Amino acid sequence: MDSHESPRRDALPPALRFRFQALELALEAVVRLRAPIRKIRAQDRELGDQLRDALTHACTALGEGDGRRGGNQRLAFRRAIGEAREALVALRIALAWGWVHLDEVREGAALLDRVIAMVHRQSR
């Protein structure tokens, strides 16, 4: 594994393995979208940064929501959904500009879509 690869989940110490499946999927989306984000950032630094930040904030909001209950949990999950949707829109913009190809973002986008569906049920 070089310094830019993510360790496999089972290679992580227990404190860094999360049982919350939506969070693990969001983290996997980050891994899948790292290279496309670098390509996007080379064309539009602001959009690349916005995409990176949206993915980061989606993950942190999921982690926060997993540790909360009631209204605070719903608020954190709604924030995570909003951030994930922002990331999807940024990907669509990059596709529209031709900065990335669909094959490069398909898996990451599908993971984010799955996260949104999973968390949507819990945010009501």
C-alpha atoms as one frame of an Amber mdcrd trajectory, in Angstrom:
protein
   0.000   0.000   0.000   1.485   3.361  -0.974   0.932   6.510   1.072  -2.060
   7.501  -1.048  -4.046   4.287  -0.674  -6.663   3.758   1.983  -6.190   0.772
   4.232  -8.813  -1.944   3.992 -11.467  -1.699   6.683 -10.364  -4.945   8.313
  -6.790  -3.601   8.576  -7.946  -0.625  10.650  -7.847  -0.608  14.443 -11.266
  -1.224  16.031 -11.723   2.455  16.941 -11.645   3.342  13.225 -14.110   0.656
  12.109 -17.697   1.823  12.200 -20.735  -0.397  12.519 -22.921   2.270  10.924
 -23.144   0.993   7.360 -24.104   4.361   5.852 -20.916   5.896   7.233 -18.760
   3.070   5.890 -20.383   3.482   2.453 -19.799   7.244   2.514 -16.144   6.668
   3.394 -15.878   4.205   0.509 -17.352   6.875  -1.783 -14.520   9.176  -0.683
 -12.000   6.514  -1.668 -13.676   5.961  -5.048 -13.875   9.695  -5.814 -10.372
  10.800  -4.807  -8.900  10.556  -8.303 -11.852  12.264 -10.025 -11.732  15.049
  -7.437  -8.059  15.645  -8.293  -9.010  15.884 -11.988 -11.890  18.248 -11.243
  -9.696  20.395  -9.015  -7.132  20.711 -11.823  -9.845  22.292 -13.975 -11.769
  24.205 -11.296 -10.131  24.448  -7.905 -13.243  25.859  -6.237 -15.534  23.080
  -7.467 -12.996  20.410  -6.520 -12.651  21.865  -3.038 -16.421  22.142  -2.686
 -16.843  18.499  -3.687 -14.121  17.366  -1.281 -15.647  19.432   1.531 -19.168
  18.118   0.851 -17.946  14.521   1.037 -16.015  15.231   4.219 -18.971  16.971
   5.841 -21.349  14.184   4.830 -19.103  11.665   6.592 -18.666  13.752   9.725
 -22.407  14.462   9.948 -23.113  10.729   9.648 -20.654  10.037  12.432 -22.234
  12.727  14.570 -25.736  11.454  13.880 -24.784   7.902  14.710 -23.884   9.047
  18.207 -27.046  11.061  18.803 -30.721  10.319  19.302 -34.000  12.080  18.635
 -34.108  15.490  17.004 -30.346  16.002  17.112 -29.835  12.761  15.227 -32.396
  13.696  12.584 -30.751  17.103  12.147 -27.297  15.556  11.678 -28.669  13.010
   9.200 -30.478  15.728   7.230 -27.215  17.665   7.078 -25.448  14.534   5.813
 -28.082  14.086   3.114 -27.676  17.705   2.024 -23.902  17.355   1.813 -24.149
  14.106  -0.148 -26.577  15.726  -2.580 -24.223  18.684  -2.942 -21.449  16.248
  -3.834 -23.657  14.600  -6.463 -24.478  17.966  -8.014 -20.778  18.861  -8.121
 -20.084  15.563  -9.887 -22.834  16.301 -12.398 -21.360  19.748 -13.050 -17.935
  18.220 -13.654 -19.515  15.719 -16.052 -21.330  18.523 -17.854 -18.030  20.393
 -18.330 -16.355  17.206 -19.545 -13.711  17.277 -16.810 -14.400  13.657 -15.831
 -16.040  10.689 -17.511 -19.059   8.859 -16.172 -17.053   5.669 -15.679 -14.758
   7.536 -13.275 -17.550   8.666 -10.959 -20.249   6.020 -11.392 -19.320   3.857
  -8.379 -18.783   6.765  -6.000 -22.040   8.401  -7.067 -23.927   5.115  -6.625
 -22.534   4.777  -3.102 -23.637   8.322  -2.249 -27.089   7.627  -3.658 -27.320
   4.532  -1.471 -26.207   6.516   1.591 -28.897   9.119   0.933 -31.580   6.424
   0.676 -30.434   4.696   3.866 -30.179   7.875   5.915 -33.390   9.378   4.536
 -35.394   6.716   6.349 -33.641   7.572   9.601 -33.992  11.339   9.193 -37.787
  11.358   9.417
